[in-house]
Amino acid sequence: MTALRGWRNLIRTFIDDRRGGFGVLLAVALPAMLGAGALAVDGGRIYQQRGVLQSAADSAAIASATELRIASSDSRRIAAVALSYVASKLGVDAPPMQPAPAVSTASAGDAGPQTTTASLTTPQGAVVEVTTIYDGSKSSVEVRLREQVATMVARYMSEQMIQVDVSATAKMMGAAPLCMVALDETSTQTLWLQKWSKATGNGCAIYSNSSSPSGLQVDGSSSLTATKICSVTVPQKTNSTPQPVACPALRPDPLSYRHALPVGCPSSLPPLVISGNVTMTLPPGFYCGGIIVKDNATLTLSGTSGAPGGIYVMGGDLIVKDNAVLKMADSSAGAAFYFTGAKSRFVFDDDSTVSLTAPRTGELAGFLFFEDPGRANSGAAPLNYDITSKKVSQLLGTIYLKNGVLRIDLDTKGAGAIADKSAFTVVVTRRVQLKDGPNLVLNSNYAATSVPVPQGVGPTGGIIAIAK
């Protein structure tokens, strides 16, 4: 205690001394004190700016990696999306997107990682360097940001500024191919299985976009089975294997890059009716009044000639009923039905037999049924596409009904498998509703057929997430 009291007295005497000792001490200590303060201010500024850049990099990586679902994506387009997102986060205008070369994602990926670099100037005059590294072979996009930050200490010590570097890598995650997406984000019946119905995703993922707690419903007599089941809002109880997990909404939908075809149909035309014990072969073309096959008739689709090649443009309903048959001409044929106009849809009624394969080439390669996306974009009420027959075992291809409700209802006719003979079936519709005994089988044996899977679903339909 005596020693401590002595030091206190010494310090008090030094401070009270009027002969300039304290001034000398203050002159010596002041630069160090100011430097420490400057370092604290600089550290806070750098920390804050690093957070801003990291948030921008994360957003840009996820947004640009989403482009991997698009068939026409390439390194230049992916880099442009990344640059645009960084610019929006930093509050600056992005340079205009440059025209992309005609290179597919697959061929671009075969060339190895591709690097694109551009610069943005913030309103404060800082320059942010944006580097995008696209690796198609790994289904990943890395976004790197670099900024030279002016600091108080750097100004006094040298001409150099402090360099801040951040990066984010987004990747298409999950090995399970995407085989069914119910798009409606608000409905209580977006994905709805009732009364002994089943949906079976063999080796693939099933997705409900609904945020409603009742958007995914599977009652106790029904079952939903897949490698992975995702829902924006996970229901408290559902008869599913495995149990659904929470996933972000697939927005935009994985096939939204596919636009309406430049075709149209006049209204109020009568349908083509094929009836009785007859067999007819029909080439692709425009069937603006629709097609009705009934009363034991057989309609064979050539899928090889006509205009537009391989595509049956429907301005009215496609109806198969009363023991009628709709099938392909042979194993090499493929056909796509394009539903346009206000009300065209399909109905496979009661005891009809349907066996269809999507085209291998052409504008709608890989698509079996394709609804004009303009219906959804215009806000039109959704249309019901109905299957009530147990004899619809082959639906090989992708069903894309952006504003459609796929309803499979076998009523009291007993359990029946739908699409089970198909190598693969992909369903992307506004809603999916199963009732009274059907088992919608979604296979994912892509190697068993030469029918292509559209980009964004199947093996290219994984979940986009930050990898590191």
N, C-alpha and C positions, 0 to 999 in steps of 0.2 A: 504493500500500500504506500510505503514511503517513497519508493521509486516512481510509482505512478503519479503521486502528488508532485514529485519533482519535475516530471515531464510537463505536467499541466502548467506549473508555474513558469517553466521555460518558454512554453508556447505563448502564454499570456504576456510575458515580458516582451517577446519578439513582436507580437502584434502591436503592443502599446508603444514600442520604440518608434520615435519620430524621425529617426536618422536615415530612413529609406530602405531598410531591410525588407519590409513587406512588399514594397513596390518592386524590388528586385525579384523576390519570389514570385509575385504575380506575373511579372513579365516573362519569367521562365515557364510558369505553369500554364499561362493562358493559351499558347498555341496547342499544347497537348489537349487542353479542355475543349477548344474549338474543334480540333481534329476528331476527338471522340464523338462530339455532337454531330459533325458532318458524316462520320461513318455510320452513326445510327440512322440519320436521315436517308443516306444513300442506301443502306441496307433495307430500310422499309420500302423505298421506292422500287428497288430491284425486285424485292419479294412480291410487291403488288403487280408489277409489270409481268413478272414470270407467271403469275396466276392468270392474268388476262390472256397472255399468249397461249398458255396451256389449255384454257377453255376453248380458245379459237381453234387450236390444233385438234382437240378431241372432236369438236363439232364437224370440222372439215374432214377428218378421217372417216367418221361414220357416214357422212353424207356422200362422200366420193366413193366409198366402198359399196354403198347401195347401188351404184352404177354397174357393179359386177353382175347384177341380175339382168341387165339389159343386153340383148344380143348384139347391138351395134356399139357397145361401149369400147373405148380404146384409151390409150394413155393420155392423149391430148384432151379428150372430153373429161376424163377423170380428173386431170390436173385443173381444168377450167372450173369444175364444180368445187374442188378444194379451194381454189383461189377466191371464188365467189363467196364461200362461207367465211373464210378468214376476213375478207374485206367487210362483210356485213357485221362481224363481231368487232372489228376495229373502227367501224363507222366511216369507211371510205368506199369509193366507187371502184368496182373491179374492172379490169380491162375487158373489152368485148371478147366473147368466146370465139376462138378461131375455128374455121371449118375443119372437121376431122377427116383424116384419110379413111378410105374404104378398107378398114382392117377389122377383122372380127376379134372378139375377146380371146378366143382360143389361139389364133395365130399370133396375136400380140403377146400372149403369155409365153408361147414357145420361144420367143426371142429373148427371154430372160427379163430381169428387172429393168424398167424404163424410168429414167429420171427426167423431170421437167422442173425448171426453176424460173421464177418470176419475182418481181419486186412490187411492193405497195408503199406509198407515202402517206403517212397519217396527217391529220390536220395540224399537228404540232411540228411537222417537218421531219419526223423520224422515218427511217426507211426499214421496212420489214421484208426480209428475204423469205420467200415461200418455196420450199422444195417438196415436190410430190414424187414418191417412188412407188410405182405400180408393179406388182409381181403377180402376173396371171397364174403362174404355176402354183402359187401358194394362196391364191384368192385373197390377197391382202393389199392394202394401200397404207403407206407411211407418209405422214405429213410432218415436215420439219420447219420450224420457224426460227429465225435469227434476227435479233435487233441490237444495234449499237446504242446503248443507253448513256446519255451524258450525266455525269455525277459531279458533285462538288469536289470530292477528293481527286478524281481523275483530272479535273481542270488544273489543279495546283501541281500535280505530280508529273503530268506529261500531256501530250496531245491526244493520247489514246482514250477512247471511251470504254465502258464496261460492256462486254458482249454477253447477251442473254440468249441461250439456246434451249429450245424445248422440242419435243417430238411426241407423236401419237401414232399408233398402228392399229388399224381396224381390219378385221378379218371376218370372212364368212365362216361362222362357227357351227359346229355340230355335224356329225356324219349322217344324220337321218335326212333323206331327201324329203322335200315338201310335197305332199300328195293331196292335201285337201285344205282349202282356206275358205272359211265363211266370213264374208267381208263386212257385213252390217255391224256398225260400231255401237248401236244403241238398242237394238231389238232384244226383247226377252226370249226370242226363239231363233237366234242366229244359227246355232247348231243344236238341233232338237231331236232326240230319240225317244220314242214312246211305244208302249205296248209290244214288247217282245221283238223290238228291232235291234239291229246291230250295224256298226260300221267298223271295218277291220282294215287297218293300215299295215300291210305286211312290209316291215322294214322301212317305214317312212313316218313322217310327222304330220299331225292333224292340228289345225289352228283355228281358233275362234277369235275374231277381232272385237267382240262385243265387250263393252265396259259394264254392261248390266250384270248384276249378280245372278240373274236367271238367263243370261245370254247363252250359256252352255248348259243344256239340260239332258240328263240321261236317267230315266226312271229305273226303279228297282228291277223291272222285268227285262230291261234292255242292257246293252253293253257297248262300250266304246274302247277299242283296243288299237294301239299303235306303238311304234318305238318311242315316240315323244308326243305328248299332248300339251298344247299351249293355249292359254286363254288370257286376255287382257285382265279380266277379273276372274279369279279362281272361285268356283262355287264351293259352298261349305260341304256339300255332300253330292257325290256323283258316282255312278257305277262304271268307273273307267280304270283301265290298266295300261300304263301306270297312272297314278293320280295326276291331274293337270298341274302345270306349273305356270307362274305368272310370267308373261312375256309382253314386251311392248307391242303396240299395234303395228301391223304391217301396213305402213302408210308411206307412199301410195301402194296400191295393191301390186303384187309381184308381176302382173302382166299388163300394167297400165301403159307401158310403152307401146303396146299394140294399138294402133289407131283404126278407125272405121275405114272400110274399103270404099273406094270411089265408085260405088254402084248405087242404084236406086230403083225403086219399083213404083209404077203407077198404082193408085188405090182402086179398090172395088173390082178387081179382076176375079173371075171364077176360079176355083181350084181345079187341078188335074185330078180326076177321080179314076182309080183303078179298082175294079170291083169284079167279083165272081171268080170262077176257076180259070184264071188267066195268069200268064207269066209275061212280064214286060221288062225290057232292059232300058234304062234311062241314062243318057249322057249328062255330064255337068252342064249347067246353064242357068237361065233365069226362070224361076217358077214363082212368079209374082202373086199368084192367087193361092199358092200353097199346094200341097200334095196330100191326098187322102187315099190310103190303101186299106181295103176292107173286104169282107165276105170271101175269105179263102184265097184271095189274090196274092201273087208273089211279085215283088218289085226288086229287080236286081240293078244295082248301081255300077255302071262301067267305070266311072272315076278316071277315065283315061283320055277323053276327048271333049270337045265343046268349049265354050267360052263362058266364064273364065275357067281355065283348065283345072279340073279337080274340085271345083267349088260349085255347090248347089245353092244359089241365091234364093232365099225364101222370103217372099213378101206376105205370105200367109202361113197358116199352120202346117206342120208335118204331123199327120195323124196316121197311126197304124192300129187297126182294131179288128175284132171279129175273126180271129184265126188267120189273119193276114201275116205275110212274111216280108221283112225288109232286110236285104243282105247285100254283100259285095259280089261282083261277078266272079272273082277268083282271088287267090291268096296274095297276088301282087297288086291288086287294085286298092285304092284309097280314096276317100271322099270327105270333104268338109262341108258342113251346112252352116251358111251364114244367114242369121235371122235379122232382117232389117224391117223398116216400117214401124208402125205403131204397136202391132199386136201379134206378130208371128212368133211361134213357139213350137215345141214338140209335145206330143201326147202318144205314149206307147201304152195302149189300153188293154186291159184284161188278158185275153189269151193270144195276143200278138207275139210274134217271134222276131227279135231284132239282133242282128250281128253286124257290127260296123267296125271299120278300120280307118284311121286318119291317113291323109296323104303323106307320102314320103318327101315330096318336093313341092315347090310352088309357094304362093303367097301365104297360104295357111298350112304349111307343112307342120305336122304334129298336132293340129287342132281338129277335133271331131265336130264339136259344136261351138260356134262363136257368135255371140250376140253383139249387135252394133253397140259400141260403147256410148254412142250419143244418147241412147235412152237414159242411162244413168246420169250423164252430164246435164241433161235437160230437166232432171228432177221428176221424170215420169214415174208413175206407180209401178212397182215391180210386177213382172209376169210370172205365172206358175208354169213350170215345165214338169209334166207329170209322167211317172212310170207306175203302172198298176199291174204289170204283167211279170210273172216269174220267169219268163223265157227271154230275158235280156242279158245274156251271159257274156257277150263280147262287145265291149266299148273300149277299143284300143286307141288311146290318144288322150288329148286334153279337152276338157269341157270348161269353156270360159263364158260364163253368163254374168256379166258385171252387175246387171240389174234384175237378175232372175232368181227365182226360188226353186231349187231342185227338190221336188216332192216325190218320194217313193213310198207308196201306200198299197200294200197287198190285200188290204181289207181282211176278209175272213177266209182267204184262199190258201192259208198255210204259209209256212216259212219258205223263203226262196232266196237264192244267192243272185246278186246282180253284179255283172262285170267280172265274175270270178274267172272266166276263161281268158281274160286279157293279160298280155305280158305286163302292161302298165296302164293305169288310169289315173289321171290327175283331174281334180275338181276344184275350180275357183268360181264361186258363185256368191251372190249376195247373202243367201241363206240356204241351209240344207236341213230338210225335215223328213225324218223317217218314221213310219208308223205301221203297226200290224204285220210284223213278221219278216221284213226284208233284211238281208245282210249285204250291205254295200261293201264289196271287196275291192280294195285299192292295192293292187300289186305294184311292185317296183323292180321288176326284172327287166331292166332296160336293155341288157345285152341280148335278150331273146328276140328282139325285133329290130328292124331297120327304120321303124317309124321314129323320127326325132322327138326329143323332149324340148319344148320351148324354153328359152333362157328365162330364169327367174323362178322356175318350179323344178320338181324332180331333183337331180343331184346338184343343181345350181340354185337351190332355194333355201339355203341355210340362213341362220339368224346372223345379222351383222352386229358385231360387238367389238369393244376396244380390247385388243390382245395384250398390249403393254403400254 
